[in-house]
């Protein structure tokens, strides 16, 4: 499945999508708006994530 489509399906990822007036697309994400496709070029590091994330909640979820 198209990775950009996956981003659109999850509301947590919507801040990563390019939009008018929004900051530049992160370096680890390549978006071709003409072709309406996107590619994850690499995994982001913690400093690349600008949305609030509570890492401990993620760890607790996956440790169940």
N, C-alpha and C positions, 0 to 999 in steps of 0.2 A: 504494500500500500504506500502511496505517496507520503513521504514524511511530513510535508507541509500540511497535508490533509489530516494527519495525526495530530499535529499541533493545533489545528483549528477545532478538532473534536474535543480537546481537553481544555476547559476554561482556565486552568492554571497556566497553560502555555500561551494564552492569547497575548499577554504582554510582550512576548518574544516576536510576534508577527509584525512586519512593517506596516505602517499606516501613515497617512498624511499628518505631518506635524509631530511625529514620533521620532525618537532618536534613531541613529543608524542601526542597521542590522548588526548583531554581534559578529565578531570575527569568526567564530566557530560555526556560524550558520550562513549558508549561501542561499540567497533567494533570487529567483528570476521572475519578476512580476509580469513580464511580457508572456512568458511561457506558462505562468501560474504553477511553478514548481519550486521546490526547495530541497536542499541537501544539507545534512548535518556533516560538516567537514571534520569535526573532532569533538571530543567531550569538553564541555566548559569546566573551568576551574572555579572554585568558590567565589573568587573575586569577580568573575564574569557575570555572576547572577545578581541582577539589580532588584529583584523582587524579594520581599521578606520571606525567609525560609527558616523553619524551626527544625534543624537537623535531628534533634533528639526525637521528635515525633516520627520522623521517617525511620529512624533506627528501631523505635518501639514497634512500629507497624510491621516491618519486615522480620522482626525477631519472634513474632507470634507463630 
